[in-house]
Amino acid sequence: MTRNIPRDEWRGELDSFSTQHEGWIVSVAVAAADGTVRTEARDLPLQGVSADSPANRRVDIMIGEHPKNHVTHVVDPVDVAIDMTDEGAERGLRIRAADGSTTTVEFRSPMRAVDVDGIPSR
């Protein structure tokens, strides 16, 4: 199941998503419009996901030990959604671009954020 995020809420929702899941281990993949899939990164900590102003039309995904280690840019995003498990845990993020490609940020171990509240940070 997915929860679509309205365009005018992308910046705030992605800021909240980033704060809630900073440091969680993720993999990032890009599926092209023709169906080919390219893995951008595997099993790295999430630093954050941000949406530029509507004029810039870009979403940035920062992963790795340092934010500048790996950045994936999604240009001309048209749809942003959070993938959910049946139990209500966030599985990851799906960003569809105007060129028909879909970028996914997937947690290695999806769980509800309230279930990990209080776990010490690194």
Secondary structure, DSSP 8 states (H G I E B T S, - for coil): -EEEE-GGGHHHHHHHHHHHHTT-EEEEEEE-TTS-EEEEEEEEEEEEEEE--TTT-EEEEEESSSTTTEEEEEESEEEEEEEE-TTS-EEEEEEEETTS-EEEEEESS---GGGSTT----
